[in-house]
């Protein structure tokens, strides 16, 4: 105990190499020793003297070869290749300044867009308050965030509404294999784009937007419980204006100018979290 680490109460599934039941969600506290069982420390953890400890408050998430902790809340920390939703806060002659809910604002240079823009014409394309779907391209040692609009599905988001959730709940909104987001779009007919920074863009008729908001609130409030996709599906089916099974093939309007539609209901890749049982940030290689 003299090293400043707290071993924590010896609850079932906690501490050292004690096992825990498959599917059991375990809350861990900062400084608590984790059952690493030969796993490497991942995001939300650190290692001291061969033991792995939680660095944040969150849910234990072993994902071999890493043991990780999913934060219950917290500010978005950018990672390269993240797709995020940003809001224009300032317009300069050659770039726009974006708020992406990160500790620092992110400049989007005019060369990082599909448009042919002359110096001084930036405000003709994006204005303060506009929302865009961009990808985090790089992070320099000073913490400066580079983003780009070049890429399939990226661009300006026309109309709609932005709903903010905690970034930790993004995998729950997407769902395993895209199941949750597909359920939401199928039942409401709304267009939905989810950013890794916890911003969700919703476009559709006012009633559809309201139902999506309520579904997102349900996910935020009950994200730690199992069977959530079924409960969201039941809610959306019950609140359908026609009382039927919902819209199987929602119409998809263009969400931007001069570029393809954003990646709505994009299923996660193989190395991307899909559910709270196995969800969290990508491993922090520096902690290996």
C-alpha positions in Angstrom: 0.0 0.0 0.0 3.0 2.3 0.3 3.2 2.8 -3.5 0.0 4.8 -3.5 -2.1 2.1 -5.3 -5.4 1.1 -3.8 -6.1 -2.6 -4.1 -9.8 -2.0 -3.6 -12.4 -4.2 -2.0 -12.1 -7.9 -2.8 -15.3 -8.2 -4.7 -16.0 -11.1 -6.9 -14.1 -10.7 -10.2 -11.7 -8.0 -8.8 -8.1 -7.9 -8.0 -5.1 -10.0 -9.0 -6.0 -13.0 -11.2 -9.4 -13.8 -9.8 -11.7 -14.7 -12.7 -15.1 -13.1 -13.3 -18.2 -14.5 -15.0 -18.5 -14.1 -18.7 -20.7 -11.1 -19.5 -20.6 -9.7 -16.0 -20.0 -5.9 -16.1 -17.7 -4.8 -13.4 -17.2 -1.2 -12.2 -13.6 -0.4 -11.4 -12.1 2.7 -9.7 -8.9 4.6 -10.5 -6.0 2.9 -8.9 -7.8 -0.5 -8.5 -5.8 -3.6 -9.5 -7.3 -5.4 -12.5 -7.4 -9.2 -13.2 -5.0 -9.0 -16.1 -4.2 -12.7 -16.2 -1.3 -12.2 -18.6 -3.0 -9.5 -20.6 -1.3 -6.3 -21.6 -2.5 -2.9 -20.3 -4.8 -1.1 -22.8 -6.7 2.2 -22.7 -7.8 3.3 -19.3 -5.1 1.3 -17.5 -1.4 1.4 -16.6 1.1 -1.1 -15.3 3.4 -0.9 -12.3 5.6 -3.7 -11.1 4.0 -6.3 -13.3 0.5 -5.5 -12.1 -2.2 -3.6 -14.1 -4.3 -0.9 -12.5 -7.3 1.2 -13.7 -6.5 4.8 -14.5 -10.1 5.9 -14.8 -13.6 5.2 -13.5 -15.3 2.8 -15.8 -16.2 -0.8 -16.7 -13.7 -3.6 -16.9 -13.3 -4.8 -20.5 -10.8 -7.6 -21.2 -10.1 -7.8 -24.9 -7.2 -10.1 -25.5 -4.3 -9.4 -25.7 -5.4 -6.3 -23.7 -7.3 -5.6 -20.6 -9.0 -2.2 -20.8 -11.4 0.0 -18.9 -14.4 1.7 -20.7 -14.9 5.2 -19.3 -18.4 5.9 -18.0 -18.0 9.6 -19.1 -15.4 12.1 -20.0 -14.3 14.4 -22.8 -13.5 13.2 -26.2 -9.8 12.5 -26.9 -9.1 12.4 -30.6 -7.4 9.5 -32.3 -6.2 9.3 -35.9 -8.8 8.0 -38.3 -11.7 8.9 -36.0 -14.7 10.2 -37.9 -16.2 13.1 -36.0 -18.8 15.7 -36.3 -17.5 19.3 -36.0 -19.2 22.7 -35.8 -17.6 25.7 -37.5 -16.7 28.3 -34.9 -14.5 30.7 -37.0 -13.8 31.4 -40.7 -10.4 32.5 -41.9 -9.1 33.2 -45.4 -7.7 29.7 -45.9 -9.3 27.5 -43.2 -12.2 27.0 -40.8 -11.9 26.4 -37.1 -13.9 23.5 -35.9 -15.2 22.6 -32.5 -15.1 18.7 -32.3 -15.8 18.5 -28.5 -12.0 17.9 -27.9 -9.7 19.8 -25.6 -8.5 21.9 -28.6 -10.2 23.2 -31.7 -9.4 21.6 -35.0 -8.5 23.7 -38.1 -9.9 22.4 -41.4 -7.8 23.8 -44.3 -9.4 24.6 -47.6 -7.1 22.0 -49.3 -8.7 19.3 -47.1 -12.1 19.7 -48.9 -13.4 18.5 -52.2 -14.1 22.0 -53.3 -11.9 24.3 -55.5 -11.6 27.3 -53.3 -9.7 30.5 -53.8 -8.1 32.3 -50.8 -10.8 34.4 -49.2 -13.7 32.4 -50.5 -14.0 30.1 -47.5 -17.2 31.7 -46.1 -19.0 30.9 -49.4 -18.7 27.2 -48.6 -19.0 26.9 -44.8 -20.2 29.5 -42.2 -20.1 29.8 -38.5 -22.6 27.3 -37.0 -22.4 24.8 -40.0 -21.8 21.1 -39.1 -19.5 18.9 -41.0 -18.4 15.2 -40.9 -14.6 15.0 -41.0 -11.9 12.5 -40.2 -9.0 13.1 -37.8 -6.0 12.9 -40.0 -3.1 13.5 -37.6 -2.1 14.7 -34.1 1.2 16.6 -33.7 3.3 16.5 -30.5 1.8 19.9 -29.4 -1.7 18.5 -29.4 -2.7 20.2 -32.6 -5.5 18.3 -34.4 -5.5 17.9 -38.1 -8.8 17.0 -39.8 -9.8 16.4 -43.4 -13.1 16.4 -45.4 -11.5 14.3 -48.1 -12.8 10.8 -48.1 -15.9 8.8 -48.9 -19.0 10.0 -47.0 -17.3 13.0 -45.4 -18.6 16.6 -45.9 -21.1 19.2 -44.9 -24.2 18.1 -43.0 -27.3 19.9 -44.3 -30.1 20.7 -41.9 -31.0 18.2 -39.2 -30.2 18.4 -35.5 -27.1 17.5 -33.4 -27.6 15.4 -30.3 -24.7 15.1 -27.9 -24.0 11.9 -26.0 -20.9 10.9 -24.0 -18.3 9.5 -26.3 -18.1 6.3 -24.2 -21.7 5.4 -25.3 -20.9 5.7 -29.1 -20.2 1.9 -29.4 -23.6 1.3 -27.8 -25.4 3.6 -30.2 -23.8 1.8 -33.2 -24.5 -1.6 -31.7 -23.0 -5.0 -32.4 -22.5 -5.2 -36.2 -24.4 -1.9 -36.6 -27.5 -3.5 -35.1 -28.6 -0.6 -32.9 -28.2 2.2 -35.5 -29.9 0.1 -38.1 -32.8 -0.5 -35.8 -33.1 3.3 -35.2 -33.0 4.3 -38.9 -35.3 1.4 -39.9 -38.0 2.3 -37.3 -37.9 6.1 -37.8 -36.9 6.7 -41.4 -34.4 9.3 -40.2 -30.9 9.8 -41.4 -28.4 9.3 -38.7 -24.6 9.9 -38.6 -22.6 9.0 -35.5 -19.3 10.7 -34.7 -16.7 9.1 -32.4 -16.7 12.4 -30.5 -20.2 11.7 -29.2 -22.1 13.9 -31.6 -25.0 12.3 -33.5 -26.5 14.1 -36.5 -30.2 13.3 -37.1 -32.2 14.4 -40.1 -35.8 13.8 -40.9 -39.3 15.0 -40.1 -39.7 16.6 -36.6 -41.5 13.5 -35.2 -38.7 11.2 -36.4 -36.0 13.4 -34.9 -37.9 13.5 -31.6 -38.1 9.7 -31.5 -34.4 9.3 -32.3 -33.6 11.7 -29.5 -35.6 9.6 -27.1 -33.9 6.4 -28.3 -30.5 8.0 -27.8 -31.5 9.1 -24.3 -32.6 5.6 -23.5 -29.2 4.3 -24.7 -27.4 6.9 -22.6 -29.4 6.1 -19.5 -29.5 2.3 -19.8 -26.3 1.6 -21.8 -24.9 -0.7 -19.1 -27.8 -3.1 -19.3 -28.2 -6.1 -21.6 -31.0 -6.5 -24.1 -30.9 -2.8 -24.9 -31.4 -3.1 -28.7 -34.6 -5.1 -28.1 -35.9 -2.4 -25.7 -35.1 0.4 -28.1 -36.8 -1.5 -30.9 -39.9 -2.1 -28.8 -40.1 1.6 -27.9 -39.7 2.8 -31.5 -42.2 0.2 -32.8 -44.7 1.3 -30.1 -44.3 5.0 -30.9 -44.5 4.6 -34.7 -47.2 6.9 -36.1 -48.7 4.2 -38.2 -48.3 1.6 -35.4 -46.7 -0.8 -37.9 -43.2 -2.3 -38.0 -41.7 0.9 -39.2 -40.0 2.0 -42.4 -37.8 -0.8 -43.7 -36.0 1.2 -46.4 -35.8 4.9 -45.3 -35.2 7.5 -48.0 -31.7 9.0 -47.9 -31.3 12.6 -48.9 -27.9 14.0 -49.8 -26.3 15.3 -46.6 -23.7 17.5 -48.2 -22.7 19.3 -51.4 -20.6 17.9 -54.2 -19.8 14.6 -52.5 -21.3 11.2 -51.5 -23.6 10.8 -48.6 -22.1 10.4 -45.1 -21.6 6.8 -43.8 -25.0 6.4 -42.1 -25.4 3.3 -40.0 -21.7 2.4 -40.7 -21.0 -1.1 -39.2 -17.8 -1.2 -37.1 -14.7 -2.7 -38.5 -13.2 -5.8 -37.0 -11.0 -3.9 -34.6 -13.7 -1.4 -33.6 -15.8 -1.7 -30.5 -19.4 -2.8 -31.0 -21.0 -3.1 -27.6 -20.4 -2.4 -24.0 -19.4 -6.0 -23.4 -16.4 -5.5 -25.6 -16.4 -1.8 -26.2 -13.8 0.8 -25.5 -11.1 2.9 -27.0 -8.4 1.3 -29.1 -5.5 0.0 -27.1 -2.9 2.5 -26.0 0.3 1.1 -27.4 2.4 3.3 -25.2 1.3 1.4 -22.1 2.4 -2.0 -23.4 
